[in-house]
């Protein structure tokens, strides 16, 4: 199932959505270059989210009250929660996330406004990754990808536009059939799609799918996105 558009009238240009897509693609091209010279693993270890490292920093900063660990957590650990959102481990993960971001993110940006949408995207991604860290605190491989952020967008979209129709292409071997599906269908399809993200995996261990529990933790972004959209709708009255 390939979503391509919806039936919601567009009222503003999706500036932030376009910038997010462009920045993510540029970083993935950089990852391909690093993979070619054998430096991708070190790059992802530095800029991806490594649960074991963050767990150790947090423990040393809070339990042991180590000032150095506290500054390391603020200066290195927290920024990785943001940078990890923009890194991807495979072509399929990249294309799947960016396709959903383009189709559904434009409408959420339209509802929230440009700056609030950017904040919303980052918060959903950070929250989902934090849940992953809690489920696999000793994992030494990097967790990367915009899965949690995109899930938040999907949750917000379905909450705000529950009756929207999404123009979809159904590929059947060499035949592509255009159909319309309810937006709520993509709540289920998003989870199914996650299982294909290992296709075209870059030559590096990790990539956000090392644990089944951590993998499903991305789904908390759906609930958070819907919850934030609900809060926004209430605050507008």
N, C-alpha and C positions, 0 to 999 in steps of 0.2 A: 504494500500500500504506500503510495507516494503522494502526500498532500502537496497541492500546488497553489491553492488560493481559497478564499472563503467568500461568503456573500455579504460581508459587513462593509458598509461604505467607508472609504478612507477620508479622513478629515485633515490629516497632517502628514508631512513627510517623515518616514521612519529613520531619522538621522542617526540616532544612537544604535538602532538595530544594524544599520549598514556599517557603522564604524566598528561595532563588535565583531561582525562577520569578517570585515577586512583585516582587522588586527589579528584575529584567530587564524585566518588563512596564512597571513604573513609569518606568524610564529611557526606554523606547521611546515612551511617551506624551509624555514631555518632549521627545524628539527630534521628534515630530510637531508639537508646539507651536513649537519652534525653526524647523522647516521652513516653517511657515506665515508666520513673520515674516522669513524669509531669513537666519537666523543659524545654521543647522545646520552649514554648511561649516566655519565658524570653531570651533564646538564640537567637531566630530570631529577637526579638526586639533589641537586642544588636548588632547583626552582619548583619541583613538584612537592607534594605533601607526603612526608615520610612519618607515619604515625609513631614509630618507635622514638624517633628523634624529638618530636614534639612532646611525647609523653615524658621523656627523660628531662627535657627542659622545664616542663610544667612542674614535675615532681621536685626538681632541684630548686626552682624558684619559689614554690609555695611551701612545701614541706620542710626543705632544708634552709629556706630563706637565703638563698645564694644570690647576691646582687648580680654577679656575672651571668648567671643562668637567666635571671629576669630580663636583663638587657638583650641577651641572645634571643629570648622568646619574643620580645617586642621587635627587635631589629631583623630577625631572620625567620622565626617560626610563623608569626602572624602574617607577614607579607606573602609567604608561600601559600597561604590559604586563598589568596587572591590570584597569584600567578598560576597556580595549579589549575584554575578554572579555564585558562586560555590554552593549555597544552593538551594534546590528544595522542593516543597511543596507536591509532589505526586510521586508515582512510574511511572505513565504514563508520567509525565513531564520529569522526569529523563531519562527514557529509550528513549523517543522520541528525546530529545535533544542530548543525547550521541550517538544514532544511526546516526543522521544526522551529528554530529561532526566527527564520524569515517569515514563515507562514503565520505563526501565532504571536511572535514577539511584536510585530508591527501594530497589532490591535491593542496589545497590553500597553505599549508605549503611547499609543493614542489616548488611552484612558488615563494613564498616570502622568503623562508629560515626560519630556526628555530626561531631565535630571533625576526625577523620582524613579523612572524606569531603570536607569543605570544603577542606582542604589538598590532597587528591588532585585535586579539580576545578580549583583554581587552578594547581597544578603542571603538569597536562596542558595547560591553556590557554596558560600561559606558554611551555612547551617548544615547542608547535606553532607559536606566533607567532614564537619565536626562530628556528626553522628557516625560516619564511617570510622573515624579515629577512635571513638569510644567502643566500637564493636571489635576493632582489631588493633589495640594499642601497641602491640609488640611487632607489628608488621614493619619490615625494613625496606620494603619496595615502595616506590612512589605511587601515590594515588593522584591521577590527573583526569581532566575532562570537564566539560560543561554540563554533564548529565543532570546534576542537581539543580543548576540554574535554569536549564531548559524545562525540567520537570516543574519548577515553580511557575514558569511562564504558562505551561500547559494547564496547571491547576487554576491559575488566575483567569485564563481565557475561558475555560469551561464554566467557571463560576459566573463570570460576567456575561458570557454569551452562550447559555445552555442550549438554545435552540438554533444556533448557527449551523449552516451547512458548509462542509468543506469539500471543495472540488478535489477529487482524488483520481490518480491514474492507477489502474490495476494491471500490472504486467503479467501477461500469460505467455510465457516463452518468447515469441517474437511479436505478439499482438499486445497492444496497450489499449485498454478499455477505460474511457473516462466515466466516472460515476460520482455521485454525491453521497457523502456520509455525514451523520450527525457528529458534532464536535466531541460529544461524550465518548464516541467510539475510540478516539485517540488516547483516552486514558488507559484503555486496555492495550491498544497497539503500541504505546510507548514502552510498556513493560516487555512485550514480545520482541520489540526491536532491539532491546538491550542485549539479547542473546546473540545477535549477529555482529556485535561491535568488535569481536576478536578477528574478523576477517580483514586481511591486509595489515596485520599487526606489525609495527615497527620492530626492528631487531634490538629490543631491550626488554628486560624482565620488568614485571610490574604493570603499570598502566591502569590501575584502578579496578582490576578484576581478579585480584588474588584471593578474595574471600567471598563466598556466596552471600554471607550475611552483610558484608560491607557493600556488595554489589546491589542488594535490594534496599540498602539504606538510602540510596538516591531517591527512593520513592517518598521520603519525608518532605522533599521539595514540593511535591504535589500539594500536600496538606498545607504547607507553609504559604505557598503561592495563593491558594484559595483563601486562606485565613487573612492574609494581608489585603487581598482584594475586598474581602468582606469588611475589614476594618476601614478601608478607604471609602467604600460605599456608605458606611454608617457615618463617617466623619464629614461627608458631603452634605448631610442633611442638617 
